[in-house]
Amino acid sequence: MLYTKKMALNKSFLRQFGTSFPATGRVMLKNEAPRDAASISYFSLIALFPAILVIVFMVDAFLGWMNLHGVVVEMIIDLFPGSNIFLRSSLDELTVPSMTVVVSCIIVFIWSSSWIFSFMESAINRAWGTPHQKTFWESRLRSIAFMMLGGTSLLASSVINASVSNARASTTAKVWVSAEANSLIGWFWSLFLLGAGLLIAMLVFAFIFKWIPHRKVFWREAFSGSVVFIIMWEIGSILFVKLFPYFNYQRIYGRTGAVIALLVWVYTSNLILLFGANFSAQLHSIRMQMPVPRAGTFPGEKMREFPTHQ
């Protein structure tokens, strides 16, 4: 059976996709990506609570009629497995902040986030082998744009979650369904919310992986890195929750144990983020070097190269 050109390209892409994983690990160690992840984590921890306070304040001020306060808080807490109790207790202590506190939090958030994206930009450009950085003001403006993109995605997920919950509650109150049907409907909406959340996250990080490097990045490579990051982050969060009870941070670090656990997860998340970004770069490098079979060749036949550049 003859291969079509599309089949040959798909098979070659899967081969490139698999080859990129070990290459990404080697390049990350060579470029000292764990050091960059530690730098990003430091400023992420500084920005965390000011960011949460600002987001919650904006939601209450502009979308208070939708009652999204609890939804937003729960979505933020879900991003930090193992630190749920600590974060929930800390957020419960937050009362209605004054405008002075909000403004100071915005300043701290913008300052720390600019450093987060600065370190992220340097790490991703090293992954792509790009020596030139963007200008100071261009980098800062882009970091603000990415912050707005992240906040918008969180609000979009919250609105979808709240809308679905309200629709389910309204339907349940007006239409009687059996317990089995109600369970199936619940599963359907849970899968819908999960898919919507993953889709929004994939789009956000695809934009980050495409626009942060100081060079042209193809959408296929950006989305590939985004998918790898999301899958690895989900697997990492599950493993973190499973392994967390075996490490008694409270006994070792005392009251700061919860902060240490939070920092460990933030560092792990940033390391996975840089893996996704480096994966995009390695996929591009391997894609440009690996020969691709022409249409009409048989499995096992020697491959002939043809241009892969678009």
C-alpha positions in Angstrom: 0.0 0.0 0.0 1.4 3.3 -1.1 1.9 6.2 1.4 0.3 9.5 0.6 2.3 12.6 1.3 0.1 13.5 4.3 0.6 10.0 5.8 4.4 10.3 5.3 4.4 13.7 7.0 2.3 12.6 9.9 4.5 9.6 10.5 7.6 11.7 10.3 6.1 14.3 12.8 5.3 11.5 15.3 8.9 10.3 15.0 10.2 13.9 15.5 7.8 14.3 18.5 9.2 11.2 20.2 12.8 12.2 19.5 12.3 15.6 21.0 11.7 14.3 24.6 15.3 13.1 25.4 16.8 16.0 23.4 14.8 18.4 25.5 16.1 17.0 28.8 19.7 17.2 27.6 19.3 20.8 26.4 17.6 21.9 29.7 20.5 20.5 31.7 23.0 22.2 29.3 21.3 25.6 29.6 20.8 25.2 33.3 17.0 25.5 33.1 16.5 24.3 36.7 18.3 27.6 37.8 15.9 29.6 35.6 12.9 27.8 37.1 14.2 28.6 40.6 14.5 32.3 39.7 11.0 32.4 38.2 9.6 30.6 41.3 11.1 33.2 43.6 9.3 36.0 42.0 6.2 33.9 41.5 5.9 33.4 45.2 6.2 37.1 45.7 3.5 37.8 43.2 1.1 35.1 44.2 -0.9 36.7 47.0 -0.9 40.2 45.6 -2.1 38.7 42.3 -4.9 36.7 44.0 -6.0 39.8 46.0 -6.1 41.9 42.8 -8.0 39.3 40.8 -10.6 38.7 43.5 -11.0 42.5 44.0 -11.5 43.0 40.2 -14.0 40.2 40.0 -16.0 41.5 42.9 -15.9 45.1 41.6 -16.8 44.5 38.0 -18.5 41.0 38.0 -20.1 41.0 41.4 -23.5 40.4 39.9 -22.3 37.0 38.7 -21.2 35.8 42.2 -17.8 34.6 40.9 -15.9 35.2 44.1 -16.0 31.6 45.4 -15.6 30.1 41.9 -12.4 32.2 41.3 -10.9 31.4 44.7 -11.6 27.7 44.2 -10.0 27.7 40.7 -6.9 29.4 42.1 -6.6 27.0 45.0 -6.9 24.0 42.6 -3.8 25.2 40.8 -1.7 24.4 43.9 -2.2 20.8 45.0 -0.9 20.0 48.4 -1.3 23.6 49.6 -5.1 23.8 49.5 -5.6 24.1 53.3 -2.9 26.7 53.7 -4.2 28.8 50.7 -7.8 28.5 51.8 -7.1 29.6 55.3 -5.0 32.5 54.1 -7.6 33.6 51.6 -10.4 33.4 54.2 -8.5 35.9 56.3 -8.6 38.4 53.4 -11.2 41.0 54.1 -12.4 43.8 51.7 -9.1 45.6 51.0 -8.8 49.3 50.8 -7.9 51.1 47.6 -4.4 51.8 49.0 -3.8 48.1 49.6 -5.1 47.2 46.1 -2.8 49.8 44.4 0.2 48.5 46.4 -0.6 44.9 45.4 -0.9 46.0 41.7 2.5 47.6 41.9 4.1 44.5 43.5 2.4 42.2 41.1 3.5 44.2 38.0 7.1 44.5 39.3 7.5 40.8 40.2 5.7 39.6 37.0 8.0 41.7 34.9 10.9 39.8 36.4 9.1 36.5 36.0 8.7 37.1 32.2 12.2 38.5 32.0 13.7 35.3 33.3 11.2 33.2 31.3 12.2 35.2 28.1 15.9 34.6 28.7 15.4 30.9 29.3 13.2 30.4 26.3 15.5 32.4 24.0 18.4 30.2 25.2 16.4 27.2 24.3 15.9 28.5 20.8 19.6 29.6 20.5 18.5 33.3 20.1 21.2 35.6 21.4 19.4 38.9 21.0 16.8 40.0 23.6 13.9 42.4 23.0 14.3 46.0 24.3 13.5 46.7 27.9 10.2 48.5 27.3 9.1 46.0 24.7 9.7 43.1 27.1 7.8 44.9 29.9 4.9 45.7 27.6 4.7 42.1 26.4 4.9 40.9 30.0 1.9 43.1 30.9 0.0 41.8 27.8 0.7 38.2 28.9 -0.5 39.0 32.4 -3.7 40.4 31.0 -4.0 37.3 28.9 -3.6 35.0 31.9 -6.1 37.0 33.9 -8.6 37.0 31.1 -8.3 33.2 30.7 -8.9 32.7 34.4 -12.0 35.0 34.2 -13.2 33.2 31.1 -12.9 29.8 32.9 -14.7 31.2 35.9 -17.6 32.6 33.8 -18.0 29.2 32.0 -17.9 27.3 35.3 -20.4 29.6 36.9 -22.7 29.6 33.9 -22.7 25.8 33.7 -23.4 25.5 37.5 -26.3 28.0 37.3 -27.7 26.2 34.2 -27.5 22.8 36.0 -29.1 24.2 39.1 -31.9 25.9 37.2 -32.6 22.8 35.1 -32.6 20.5 38.1 -35.1 22.8 39.9 -37.5 22.8 36.9 -37.1 19.4 35.3 -37.2 16.1 37.3 -34.7 13.5 36.2 -33.8 10.1 37.7 -30.7 9.7 39.8 -28.9 7.7 37.0 -29.7 10.4 34.5 -28.6 13.1 36.9 -25.3 11.3 37.4 -24.8 11.0 33.7 -25.5 14.7 33.2 -23.1 15.5 36.0 -20.4 13.5 34.3 -21.1 15.2 30.9 -20.8 18.7 32.4 -17.7 17.8 34.3 -16.0 16.6 31.1 -17.2 19.7 29.3 -15.7 22.0 32.0 -12.5 19.9 32.0 -12.2 20.2 28.2 -13.0 23.9 28.2 -10.3 24.5 30.9 -7.7 22.5 29.0 -8.5 24.2 25.7 -8.2 27.7 27.3 -4.9 26.7 29.0 -3.5 25.2 25.7 -4.3 28.4 23.8 -2.7 30.7 26.5 0.6 28.7 26.7 0.7 28.3 22.9 0.6 32.1 22.6 3.4 32.3 25.2 5.6 29.7 23.5 5.0 31.4 20.1 5.4 35.1 21.0 8.1 35.1 23.8 11.0 33.9 21.7 12.8 36.6 19.7 12.3 34.7 16.4 9.6 33.1 14.3 7.9 30.1 15.8 5.5 27.9 13.9 2.1 27.3 15.4 2.5 23.5 15.2 5.6 23.7 17.5 4.0 26.2 19.9 0.9 24.0 20.3 3.0 20.9 20.6 4.9 22.5 23.5 1.7 23.7 25.1 0.1 20.2 24.9 3.2 18.6 26.4 3.3 21.1 29.2 -0.4 20.6 30.0 -0.2 16.8 30.0 3.0 16.8 32.1 1.5 19.4 34.5 -1.6 17.3 35.0 0.5 14.1 35.6 2.8 16.1 37.9 -0.1 17.4 40.0 -1.6 13.9 40.4 1.8 12.5 41.5 2.4 15.5 43.8 -0.9 14.9 45.6 -0.2 11.1 45.9 3.4 11.6 47.2 2.7 14.7 49.4 1.4 12.7 52.5 4.8 10.8 52.6 6.7 14.0 53.2 5.9 15.6 56.6 6.9 19.2 55.9 5.4 20.4 59.2 7.7 18.2 61.2 10.8 19.3 59.3 10.0 23.0 58.8 7.4 23.7 61.4 4.9 26.4 60.6 6.7 27.3 57.4 6.1 23.8 56.1 3.1 24.8 54.1 5.1 27.6 52.4 7.9 25.2 51.6 5.3 22.8 50.0 3.9 25.7 48.0 7.3 26.7 46.8 8.2 23.1 45.8 5.0 22.9 43.6 5.6 26.4 42.1 9.2 25.3 41.2 8.0 22.0 39.8 5.3 23.8 37.7 7.9 26.3 36.3 10.3 23.5 35.5 7.5 21.7 33.5 6.7 25.1 31.8 10.3 25.4 30.7 10.3 21.8 29.5 7.3 22.6 27.3 9.1 25.7 25.9 12.3 23.7 25.3 10.3 21.0 23.7 9.0 23.4 21.1 12.5 24.5 20.3 13.8 20.9 20.0 10.9 19.9 17.9 11.7 22.7 15.5 15.4 21.8 15.4 14.8 18.1 14.8 12.1 18.9 12.2 14.5 20.9 10.2 17.2 18.2 10.3 15.3 14.9 10.0 14.6 13.6 6.5 10.9 13.0 5.6 9.8 10.2 3.2 8.2 11.1 -0.1 4.7 9.9 -0.9 4.8 6.5 -2.6 7.6 4.9 -0.6 7.1 1.6 1.2 7.7 1.0 5.0 11.4 0.2 5.5 12.5 1.7 2.2 15.3 4.2 2.4 13.9 7.7 2.9 14.5 10.5 0.4 14.6 14.1 1.6 12.3 16.8 0.4 12.0 20.4 1.8 9.9 20.7 5.0 10.0 24.5 5.1 6.7 26.2 4.4 
